[in-house]
Amino acid sequence: MTFDEAIEKLLNNEDYNTDGLSVDDVITLIEVLRLEYAPTVEMTKAQNEAFVESVEGIATQEQLDSFVDEELDLGNMTVRKGLNAWLHPETIKIVDE
């Protein structure tokens, strides 16, 4: 389940408030967790194409090491954000160049 799916489920569940928590409190908690564990990674279309091409062939530890050391030169992308985007491509947001 994604963060957005969890929020949607909470918003549509009228029986939720059994523990005294408001839906708004839970949504705020989910948003804080999303920022920490699944931050949005902004890329231009060209950066995204280069990123996708780079990660498609990763099959060994050596290739992953090379990706981390050499291929994450996509502007302001950190290794953490790059690996997060690789594991969770739904966090990628395409922005204007």
C-alpha positions as CSV (number, residue, x, y, z in Angstrom):
1,M,0.0,0.0,0.0
2,T,1.3,3.4,-0.9
3,F,1.1,6.5,1.3
4,D,-1.6,7.9,-1.0
5,E,-3.6,4.7,-0.8
6,A,-3.4,4.7,3.0
7,I,-4.6,8.3,3.1
8,E,-7.5,7.5,0.7
9,K,-8.5,4.5,2.8
10,L,-8.6,6.6,5.9
11,L,-10.7,9.3,4.2
12,N,-13.2,6.7,3.0
13,N,-13.4,4.8,6.3
14,E,-16.2,6.2,8.4
15,D,-15.6,3.6,11.2
16,Y,-12.0,4.6,11.7
17,N,-12.1,6.8,14.8
18,T,-12.2,4.0,17.4
19,D,-8.9,4.9,19.1
20,G,-9.6,8.6,19.6
21,L,-7.3,9.6,16.7
22,S,-8.6,12.0,14.1
23,V,-8.2,11.2,10.4
24,D,-6.3,14.5,10.1
25,D,-3.8,13.4,12.8
26,V,-3.2,10.1,11.0
27,I,-2.8,11.8,7.6
28,T,-0.3,14.2,9.1
29,L,1.7,11.3,10.5
30,I,1.6,9.6,7.1
31,E,2.8,12.8,5.4
32,V,5.7,13.1,7.9
33,L,6.7,9.4,7.2
34,R,6.4,10.0,3.5
35,L,8.9,12.9,3.6
36,E,11.3,10.7,5.6
37,Y,11.0,7.4,3.8
38,A,9.7,8.2,0.3
39,P,10.6,11.7,-0.6
40,T,9.6,13.0,-4.0
41,V,12.6,12.9,-6.4
42,E,12.3,15.7,-9.0
43,M,13.9,15.0,-12.4
44,T,13.7,16.6,-15.8
45,K,12.4,14.3,-18.6
46,A,16.0,13.9,-19.8
47,Q,17.3,13.1,-16.3
48,N,14.5,10.5,-15.9
49,E,15.3,8.9,-19.3
50,A,19.0,8.7,-18.3
51,F,18.1,7.3,-14.8
52,V,15.8,4.7,-16.2
53,E,18.4,3.6,-18.7
54,S,21.0,3.4,-15.9
55,V,18.9,1.3,-13.5
56,E,17.4,-1.1,-16.1
57,G,20.6,-3.2,-16.4
58,I,21.4,-3.5,-12.7
59,A,21.6,-7.2,-11.9
60,T,24.8,-7.6,-9.8
61,Q,26.3,-6.0,-6.8
62,E,29.1,-4.7,-9.0
63,Q,26.6,-3.0,-11.3
64,L,24.8,-1.5,-8.3
65,D,28.2,-0.2,-6.9
66,S,28.9,1.4,-10.3
67,F,25.5,3.0,-10.4
68,V,26.0,4.5,-6.9
69,D,29.5,5.6,-7.6
70,E,29.2,6.9,-11.2
71,E,25.6,7.1,-12.5
72,L,23.9,9.3,-9.9
73,D,25.2,12.5,-11.4
74,L,21.8,13.8,-12.2
75,G,21.9,17.3,-10.8
76,N,20.9,17.5,-7.2
77,M,20.3,13.8,-6.7
78,T,21.9,12.2,-3.7
79,V,22.7,8.6,-3.5
80,R,19.9,8.1,-1.0
81,K,17.3,9.8,-3.3
82,G,18.6,7.9,-6.3
83,L,18.4,4.5,-4.6
84,N,15.0,5.4,-3.2
85,A,13.8,6.3,-6.7
86,W,15.2,3.0,-8.0
87,L,13.3,1.1,-5.3
88,H,10.1,3.2,-5.5
89,P,9.8,4.8,-9.0
90,E,6.4,6.2,-8.0
91,T,8.3,8.8,-6.0
92,I,9.7,10.3,-9.2
93,K,8.1,13.6,-10.3
94,I,9.0,14.9,-13.8
95,V,9.6,18.7,-13.8
96,D,10.3,21.2,-16.5
97,E,13.9,21.6,-17.6
